[in-house]
Amino acid sequence: MPDDCVFCRIVAGELPANVVLREEGIIAFLDIHPAASTHALVVPERHIDDLRQLDDAQLWLRLAQAAHKVAEELGHSDGYRFYVSVGAGGGQTVPHLHVHVLAGEMRRLPA
């Protein structure tokens, strides 16, 4: 775990987060800078820089399933956006793989 990774620090309980789902190896919490009226992040607990480093198809499937659970939990079973930025060139601002779950009124594109 990199010492400066904010998501690793949330996973470790060192930083607070509004957790909406936690299951083995995955945590989901509300984004502190929401790009939509509903904006949550689904994050693997183990540090993976971005989608290019993910070598576990089962984990990817579990992240997608968790995103759906989060959308349902937050009242958006009728539809939501599933968004992943890959690398700094793709707009990723936190170098830890995460899936954005967005629903409701969009305010801006997430980073």
C-alpha positions as CSV (number, residue, x, y, z in Angstrom):
1,M,0.0,0.0,0.0
2,P,1.5,3.3,-1.0
3,D,1.6,5.7,2.0
4,D,0.1,8.6,0.1
5,C,-2.8,6.7,-1.5
6,V,-6.0,8.3,-0.2
7,F,-8.1,5.2,-1.0
8,C,-5.7,2.8,0.7
9,R,-6.0,5.1,3.8
10,I,-9.8,4.9,3.6
11,V,-9.6,1.1,3.3
12,A,-7.3,1.0,6.4
13,G,-9.7,3.2,8.4
14,E,-7.2,6.1,8.6
15,L,-9.5,8.5,6.8
16,P,-13.2,8.8,7.2
17,A,-15.6,8.0,4.4
18,N,-19.4,7.6,4.0
19,V,-19.3,3.9,3.3
20,V,-22.4,2.5,1.4
21,L,-21.1,-1.0,0.8
22,R,-18.4,-3.2,2.1
23,E,-17.8,-6.8,1.1
24,E,-14.8,-9.0,0.9
25,G,-12.1,-7.1,-1.0
26,I,-14.3,-4.2,-2.0
27,I,-15.5,-1.0,-0.4
28,A,-17.8,1.7,-1.8
29,F,-18.3,5.2,-0.5
30,L,-19.8,8.5,-1.5
31,D,-17.5,10.8,-3.5
32,I,-16.6,14.0,-1.5
33,H,-16.6,16.0,-4.7
34,P,-19.8,14.6,-6.4
35,A,-20.2,15.0,-10.1
36,A,-23.9,14.1,-9.9
37,S,-26.6,14.2,-7.3
38,T,-25.6,10.6,-6.6
39,H,-21.9,9.8,-6.9
40,A,-20.2,6.8,-5.2
41,L,-16.9,5.2,-5.8
42,V,-16.4,1.4,-5.8
43,V,-12.8,0.5,-4.9
44,P,-10.9,-2.8,-4.5
45,E,-9.3,-2.9,-1.1
46,R,-6.0,-4.0,-2.5
47,H,-4.0,-1.3,-4.2
48,I,-4.1,-1.5,-8.0
49,D,-3.0,1.7,-9.8
50,D,-5.5,1.5,-12.6
51,L,-7.4,-0.8,-15.0
52,R,-4.2,-1.5,-16.9
53,Q,-2.8,-3.3,-13.9
54,L,-5.9,-5.4,-13.1
55,D,-5.1,-9.0,-13.9
56,D,-8.1,-10.5,-12.1
57,A,-11.2,-10.9,-14.2
58,Q,-13.2,-12.1,-11.2
59,L,-12.3,-8.9,-9.3
60,W,-13.5,-6.8,-12.3
61,L,-16.8,-8.7,-12.3
62,R,-17.2,-8.2,-8.6
63,L,-16.5,-4.5,-8.9
64,A,-19.2,-4.3,-11.6
65,Q,-21.6,-6.3,-9.4
66,A,-20.9,-4.1,-6.4
67,A,-21.5,-1.0,-8.5
68,H,-25.0,-2.3,-9.4
69,K,-25.6,-3.0,-5.7
70,V,-24.6,0.5,-4.8
71,A,-26.9,2.0,-7.4
72,E,-29.8,0.0,-6.1
73,E,-28.9,0.8,-2.4
74,L,-28.9,4.5,-3.3
75,G,-32.3,4.3,-5.1
76,H,-31.2,4.1,-8.7
77,S,-32.2,0.6,-9.9
78,D,-33.8,2.3,-12.9
79,G,-30.4,3.3,-14.3
80,Y,-27.0,4.9,-13.6
81,R,-23.6,5.6,-15.1
82,F,-20.7,3.3,-14.7
83,Y,-17.5,5.2,-15.3
84,V,-13.8,4.4,-15.1
85,S,-10.9,6.7,-15.8
86,V,-7.6,5.1,-16.7
87,G,-4.3,6.9,-15.9
88,A,-3.6,10.6,-15.7
89,G,-4.0,11.0,-19.4
90,G,-7.6,9.6,-19.1
91,G,-8.4,12.0,-16.2
92,Q,-7.7,9.7,-13.3
93,T,-6.8,11.9,-10.3
94,V,-6.4,9.2,-7.6
95,P,-4.0,6.4,-8.7
96,H,-6.0,3.6,-7.3
97,L,-8.5,1.7,-9.5
98,H,-12.0,2.9,-8.8
99,V,-15.4,2.8,-10.5
100,H,-17.7,5.8,-10.5
101,V,-21.4,5.2,-10.0
102,L,-23.3,8.3,-11.0
103,A,-27.1,8.9,-11.1
104,G,-29.5,11.7,-11.0
105,E,-28.6,15.2,-12.1
106,M,-25.1,15.4,-13.6
107,R,-23.0,18.4,-12.5
108,R,-19.8,17.7,-14.4
109,L,-17.8,14.8,-15.7
110,P,-15.9,13.0,-12.9
111,A,-12.2,12.9,-12.8
